[in-house]
Amino acid sequence: MAFQQFQYVPFAENSHDSAQISYPPSYPSRTVYLGNIPADMEAHELLDHVRSGTVESLKIVPSKNCAFVSFLDENSAMLFHSDATLKHLTIGGHELKIGWGRPTPVQPVVASCVARYNATRNVYLGSLDPGVTEQELFDDLKHYGAIDTIKILPEKKIAFAHFTSILAAIKCIQSLPLVDKYRDKKVFYGKDRCAFVTKTQQHNAAQYLGLNPNCDNLAAQVDRDAIADTLVRQSNAAAIIATSAGGQGNQGNRTIYLGNLHPDSTVEEICNVCRGGILHHVRLIPERHVCFITFIDPVSAAQFYAMSSLHGLVIHNRKIKVGWGKHSGPLPNSINLAVGNGASRNIYIGGLDKIPEIKFTKEKLYNDFKVFGETEQINFYDEKHCCFVNFTNISSAIKAIDGIRNNPDYRKCKINFGKDRCGNAPRNFQGPQGLPFMSGQVVNDITGQQFGDYSDDEDEPPRPAGASLDAENPMGIFRKQN
């Protein structure tokens, strides 16, 4: 198969106002080229990073250390391309080269089945026999094509088998019911796991569109193409903002530097004014009066930088210096997957009233949880018999969520991840002497809520007719003013 690598430049060399993305002659294409892949990379290792749309096929070419991911539409390909470029997609220690494959039409048989039956790579298998194993299903299905993943839900007697191409799934759907072993089984198409919009993506898109980032029905309010277009715009804007201050090597950086902090500033106070994205970790260095905040997503970091640069950031009546820290590198895949499943720095513990023989206090919680990492804040809600434990590092929370369940004192408690309050969107207010600032002075209560938060607002602020998203979004404003 002949192929050619293309890689775009996400910013102009001169004016940021006129910064445009220049695309190769092959754009638009629904196929993304990935080079420098590990020689032993498996399909699922790559597709675990794809969350932009329905994949039509994945072709890995080990001899040339490259792969091609083809989507059903160009918008999905564009979103994956921009996201992978911004985040410096890395697999097995290899930073992948991102480019475009040659434009090709979807195969007629695939296009027909997609239109008529909503065909995908995912084959749903129902009414399975108890005790069926992944290896057994793999042996039965591998004849139809290469397999990405197989997931069995034994309690429901169902399974999902993702092939690496829709064509392979079509062959399976057409042929498997004719096999004696599967004549009485349910076999049809499921949803492609790569087509799910992650919570981080929903959060970013909602903020850009001026919607509540904590809303759970974004997909019902905005169609998928609009979400994809919004995420692409954000990725491009984030790349421009990061490189305008830190050079080309700063693209994809997730770490923000805060300087000129008051000697008495705490991590809790810093997190109370940090808004716009879920945090990976926070590192305060009191003796140097500085702090480094690393977000999960580079778009969130760029948005926080833009907002802070535009409106200022004030803690303890000091205007904080805001800049970029040392490049964070790509987000580890283990954390990326955990965040996709709801992980955050915040752990919820409910049902404390079910264990009257144990008195839960802030001191007890601190001692029980400190073995997993540094805690940032512990909040009690006596009337609801629950509490929240916030760590400074999401990795500590991920370890704690499993570790604390093994503690007999918490065996009757309901334990899960809570929402990171830093993911709330900011609202601007006027500070002293008319100085605008983000999220206000440190006026937080024990819950960490501030005048600047509107995550709990019932009504969204009205948008003026014909208003431009780029004009209203802080990243768009920052680009025009710098």
C-alpha positions in Angstrom: 0.0 0.0 0.0 1.5 3.3 -1.0 1.3 6.1 1.5 2.8 9.5 2.3 3.2 11.2 5.6 1.9 14.7 6.0 2.2 16.9 9.1 0.6 20.3 9.5 1.9 23.4 11.3 -0.7 24.5 13.8 0.4 28.2 13.9 1.8 30.9 11.8 5.3 32.2 12.3 4.4 35.9 12.3 1.2 37.5 13.7 -0.9 35.5 16.1 -3.9 37.4 14.8 -3.4 35.9 11.4 -2.4 32.5 12.6 -3.9 29.8 10.4 -3.5 26.1 10.1 -2.0 25.1 6.8 -3.0 21.7 5.6 -1.4 19.4 3.0 -2.9 18.7 -0.4 -4.5 15.5 0.9 -6.7 17.4 3.4 -9.5 16.9 3.9 -9.1 13.2 4.5 -10.9 10.8 6.8 -7.6 8.9 7.3 -4.9 9.8 9.9 -1.4 8.7 9.5 0.6 7.6 12.6 4.4 7.1 12.3 7.1 6.0 14.7 4.8 3.4 16.3 6.3 0.7 18.5 7.1 -2.5 16.6 5.1 -4.6 18.9 2.1 -2.2 19.3 -1.3 -3.9 19.3 -4.5 -2.5 18.0 -6.1 -1.8 21.3 -3.1 0.2 22.5 -3.7 2.7 19.8 -7.4 2.7 19.8 -7.5 3.3 23.5 -6.4 6.8 22.6 -9.1 7.4 20.0 -12.2 9.2 21.3 -13.3 11.3 18.3 -15.7 9.3 16.2 -16.6 6.0 14.6 -13.6 4.2 13.2 -14.0 2.5 9.8 -10.7 0.7 10.0 -7.3 0.5 11.5 -4.4 -0.7 9.4 -1.0 -1.3 11.1 2.1 -1.6 8.9 4.8 -3.1 11.3 7.5 -3.2 8.6 7.3 0.6 8.2 6.5 1.4 11.8 3.3 3.2 10.9 -0.5 2.9 11.1 -3.5 4.4 9.4 -6.8 5.1 11.3 -9.7 5.7 8.9 -12.9 7.2 10.2 -16.3 7.3 8.6 -16.2 11.1 8.3 -13.6 13.8 8.0 -14.7 15.7 11.1 -13.8 12.8 13.3 -10.4 12.5 11.6 -9.7 16.2 12.1 -10.6 16.0 15.8 -8.3 13.0 16.4 -5.5 14.6 14.3 -5.6 17.9 16.2 -6.0 16.2 19.6 -3.1 13.8 19.0 -0.9 16.6 17.7 -1.6 18.9 20.7 -1.1 16.1 23.3 2.0 14.7 21.6 0.4 11.2 21.5 2.9 8.7 23.0 2.6 4.9 23.0 5.1 2.6 24.6 7.6 5.5 25.0 7.3 6.4 21.3 6.0 9.9 20.4 4.0 9.3 17.3 4.3 11.4 14.1 0.9 12.6 13.1 -0.1 13.3 9.5 -2.7 12.6 6.9 -3.3 9.6 4.7 -4.6 9.8 1.2 -8.3 10.6 0.8 -10.3 7.5 -0.1 -14.0 6.8 -0.2 -15.7 4.4 2.2 -16.1 1.0 0.7 -19.6 0.6 -0.9 -20.6 -2.4 1.2 -19.5 -0.6 4.4 -21.3 2.5 3.5 -24.5 0.5 2.7 -24.5 -1.4 6.0 -23.7 1.8 8.0 -26.7 3.5 6.3 -29.1 0.6 6.6 -28.1 -1.1 9.9 -25.8 1.5 11.7 -23.0 -0.9 11.3 -19.8 -0.4 13.4 -16.7 -2.4 14.4 -18.5 -3.5 17.5 -20.4 -6.8 17.5 -22.9 -7.3 20.4 -23.4 -11.0 21.5 -26.4 -11.8 23.8 -27.8 -14.8 25.6 -24.3 -16.3 26.0 -23.7 -19.5 27.9 -22.5 -19.1 31.5 -18.7 -19.5 31.8 -17.9 -18.3 28.3 -14.3 -16.9 28.2 -12.6 -14.2 26.1 -10.3 -16.8 24.7 -13.2 -18.9 23.5 -14.9 -15.9 21.8 -11.6 -14.9 20.3 -11.1 -18.3 18.8 -14.6 -18.3 17.4 -14.4 -14.8 15.9 -10.8 -14.4 14.7 -11.8 -16.0 11.4 -13.7 -12.8 10.4 -10.9 -10.4 10.9 -8.4 -8.8 13.3 -9.9 -8.2 16.8 -9.4 -5.0 18.8 -10.9 -5.9 22.2 -13.4 -8.4 23.7 -15.4 -7.5 26.8 -17.7 -10.0 28.6 -20.3 -9.0 31.1 -21.0 -12.4 32.7 -23.9 -11.2 35.0 -25.8 -10.1 31.9 -24.6 -12.9 29.7 -23.5 -10.5 27.0 -20.2 -9.6 25.3 -18.9 -6.9 23.0 -16.3 -7.8 20.4 -14.6 -4.9 18.6 -12.9 -5.7 15.3 -10.3 -3.4 13.7 -12.6 -2.8 10.8 -16.3 -2.4 10.1 -16.0 -4.8 7.2 -14.8 -7.6 9.5 -17.8 -6.9 11.8 -20.2 -7.1 8.8 -18.8 -10.5 7.9 -19.2 -11.6 11.5 -22.8 -10.4 11.7 -23.7 -12.1 8.4 -22.0 -15.4 9.2 -22.0 -16.1 12.9 -25.8 -16.7 13.3 -25.4 -19.6 10.8 -22.9 -21.4 13.1 -24.7 -24.0 15.2 -23.1 -22.7 18.4 -24.6 -19.2 17.9 -28.0 -20.0 16.2 -29.9 -19.2 19.4 -27.7 -16.2 20.4 -28.4 -12.5 19.8 -25.9 -11.0 17.3 -26.0 -7.4 16.1 -24.1 -4.1 16.1 -23.1 -2.1 19.2 -21.7 1.4 19.5 -18.0 1.9 18.6 -16.0 2.6 21.8 -14.0 5.2 19.9 -17.2 7.2 19.3 -17.8 8.0 22.9 -17.2 11.7 23.9 -15.1 11.7 27.1 -16.1 13.7 30.1 -13.0 15.9 29.6 -14.1 16.6 26.0 -17.6 17.4 27.0 -16.3 19.7 29.7 -14.1 21.6 27.3 -16.7 21.9 24.6 -19.4 23.1 27.1 -17.1 25.9 28.3 -16.3 27.0 24.8 -20.0 27.0 23.8 -20.9 29.0 27.0 -22.8 26.0 28.5 -22.7 24.6 32.0 -19.6 22.3 32.0 -21.2 20.1 34.6 -24.3 19.4 32.5 -24.8 15.7 31.9 -26.8 16.1 28.6 -24.4 18.1 26.4 -25.0 15.6 23.5 -28.7 16.3 23.7 -28.1 20.1 23.5 -25.4 20.1 20.8 -25.0 17.8 17.9 -21.8 15.8 17.5 -20.5 17.7 14.6 -20.7 20.9 16.5 -18.9 19.3 19.5 -16.2 18.0 17.2 -15.7 21.4 15.5 -15.6 23.1 18.9 -12.9 20.7 20.2 -10.8 21.2 17.0 -11.0 25.0 17.5 -10.0 24.7 21.1 -7.0 22.5 20.2 -5.8 24.9 17.6 -6.3 27.9 20.0 -4.5 26.1 22.8 -1.5 25.3 20.5 -1.3 29.0 19.5 -1.5 30.2 23.1 1.1 27.8 24.4 3.6 28.4 21.6 3.1 32.2 21.7 4.6 32.3 25.2 6.9 29.3 25.3 7.9 28.5 21.7 7.1 25.5 19.6 8.4 23.1 22.3 5.6 24.3 24.7 2.8 22.9 22.6 0.8 20.4 24.6 2.2 21.6 27.9 -0.3 21.0 30.8 1.7 22.8 33.6 1.1 26.4 34.7 3.5 28.4 36.9 2.2 30.7 39.6 4.6 33.1 41.3 4.6 35.9 43.9 2.5 33.8 46.2 1.9 35.0 49.8 4.0 33.1 52.3 0.8 31.9 54.0 -0.8 30.6 50.8 -2.0 27.0 50.9 -2.7 24.4 48.2 -6.4 24.6 49.2 -6.5 28.4 48.6 -4.8 28.0 45.2 -7.2 25.3 44.1 -10.1 27.5 45.2 -9.1 30.1 42.5 -8.1 27.5 39.9 -11.0 26.9 37.6 -11.5 25.6 34.1 -10.2 22.0 34.1 -9.6 18.8 36.1 -6.2 18.8 37.7 -3.5 16.1 37.4 -1.5 17.4 40.3 -0.5 20.5 42.3 2.9 21.2 43.7 3.4 24.2 46.1 7.0 25.3 47.0 6.4 27.6 50.0 10.0 28.7 50.4 10.1 29.9 46.8 6.6 31.4 46.9 5.7 29.5 43.7 3.3 26.7 42.7 3.0 24.5 39.7 -0.5 23.4 38.6 -0.7 20.5 36.0 -4.0 20.0 34.3 -5.3 16.7 32.8 -5.8 18.4 29.5 -3.5 20.9 27.7 -6.6 22.8 26.5 -7.6 23.5 30.1 -4.1 24.7 30.9 -4.2 27.1 27.9 -7.6 28.4 28.9 -6.6 29.0 32.5 -3.4 30.8 31.2 -5.5 33.0 28.9 -8.1 33.8 31.5 -5.5 34.6 34.2 -3.5 36.7 31.7 -6.6 38.7 30.7 -8.2 39.2 34.1 -5.5 38.7 36.6 -5.3 36.2 39.5 -5.4 37.4 43.1 -4.7 35.4 46.3 -4.3 37.1 49.7 -4.5 40.5 48.0 -1.5 39.7 45.9 -1.6 39.7 42.1 -0.2 36.4 41.1 2.4 36.0 38.3 1.1 33.5 35.8 3.3 31.7 33.3 4.2 28.3 31.9 6.0 25.6 33.9 8.4 22.9 32.6 6.7 20.9 29.9 4.5 18.2 31.6 4.9 15.7 28.8 1.9 13.6 27.6 -0.7 12.4 30.1 0.1 8.8 31.1 -2.3 6.4 29.5 -3.3 4.8 32.8 -4.5 8.1 34.1 -6.2 9.0 30.8 -8.2 5.8 31.0 -9.0 6.4 34.7 -10.3 9.9 34.0 -12.4 8.5 31.2 -14.0 6.3 33.8 -14.7 9.2 36.2 -11.5 9.5 38.2 -10.5 12.8 39.8 -8.5 14.1 42.8 -11.7 14.0 44.9 -13.0 11.0 46.7 -16.6 10.8 48.0 -17.3 8.7 51.1 -21.0 8.3 52.0 -23.0 6.3 54.5 -20.9 7.4 57.5 -24.0 7.0 59.7 -24.1 3.3 59.0 -21.1 2.7 61.2 -22.1 4.4 64.6 -19.4 2.5 66.5 -16.7 4.4 64.5 -16.4 8.2 64.9 -15.2 9.7 61.7 -13.3 12.9 62.2 -11.1 15.0 60.0 -8.1 13.8 61.9 -9.1 10.1 61.4 -9.7 10.7 57.7 -6.4 12.5 57.4 -4.5 9.6 59.1 -6.3 6.9 57.1 -5.8 8.6 53.7 -2.3 10.1 54.1 -0.7 6.7 53.3 -1.9 7.2 49.7 -0.6 10.7 49.2 -0.8 14.3 50.2 -4.3 15.6 50.9 -5.4 19.0 49.9 -8.8 19.4 51.6 -11.2 17.3 53.7 -14.9 18.4 53.8 -17.6 17.1 56.1 -21.3 17.3 55.5 -22.9 16.0 58.7 -26.5 16.4 57.6 -25.8 14.2 54.6 -23.5 11.8 56.5 -20.7 12.0 53.9 -17.4 13.7 53.3 -15.0 14.5 50.5 -11.2 13.9 50.5 -9.3 15.9 47.9 -5.7 14.9 47.1 -3.0 17.1 45.5 -2.4 14.4 42.9 -5.0 12.3 41.0 -2.7 9.3 41.1 -3.0 9.3 44.9 -6.8 9.4 44.6 -6.8 6.5 42.2 -4.7 4.4 44.6 -6.8 5.5 47.6 -10.1 4.5 46.0 -9.0 0.9 45.9 -6.9 0.9 49.1 -9.5 2.4 51.4 -12.1 -0.2 50.4 -9.8 -2.8 52.0 -9.9 -0.9 55.3 -12.5 -2.6 57.5 -13.6 0.7 59.0 -15.0 1.7 55.6 -16.5 -1.6 54.6 -20.1 -0.3 54.8 -19.4 3.1 53.2 -20.2 4.1 49.7 -16.9 5.1 48.1 -16.5 6.7 44.7 -14.9 9.6 42.8 -16.4 13.1 43.3 -16.1 16.1 41.0 -12.9 18.1 41.0 -14.0 21.6 41.9 -11.2 23.0 39.8 -13.2 21.7 36.8 -15.9 24.3 37.5 -16.0 27.2 35.0 -15.0 30.7 36.2 -17.1 33.8 36.1 -15.5 37.2 36.2 -16.1 39.8 38.9 -14.6 43.2 39.7 -12.0 43.2 42.4 -10.7 46.1 44.6 -10.1 49.3 42.8 -12.0 48.0 39.8 -9.3 45.4 39.1 -10.8 42.4 37.3 -9.8 39.0 38.6 -10.7 35.4 38.0 -12.8 33.6 40.6 -12.4 36.4 43.1 -10.3 36.9 46.2 -9.9 34.0 48.6 -13.5 34.1 49.9 -14.1 30.4 49.9 -16.0 28.5 52.6 -15.3 25.0 53.6 -16.9 23.6 50.5 -14.5 25.6 48.3 -17.4 27.3 46.5 -16.8 30.8 45.4 -18.7 33.7 43.9 -17.1 32.9 40.6 -18.5 29.4 40.3 -21.7 28.8 38.3 -21.6 25.0 38.1 -24.8 24.8 40.1 -26.7 27.6 38.3 -30.0 26.4 37.0 -30.1 28.9 34.2 -27.5 29.6 31.6 -26.6 33.2 30.9 -28.2 34.4 27.7 -26.0 34.6 24.6 -26.4 37.8 22.4 -27.8 37.1 19.0 -25.1 36.5 16.5 -22.3 36.4 19.1 -19.1 34.8 18.0 -17.8 31.9 20.1 -14.2 32.9 19.4 -14.9 36.5 20.4 -16.5 35.4 23.7 -14.1 32.6 24.7 -11.1 33.7 26.7 -8.7 31.9 24.4 -10.1 33.7 21.4 -9.9 37.1 23.3 -6.4 36.4 24.4 -5.2 35.6 20.8 -6.7 38.9 19.5 -5.1 41.0 22.3 -1.6 39.4 22.1 
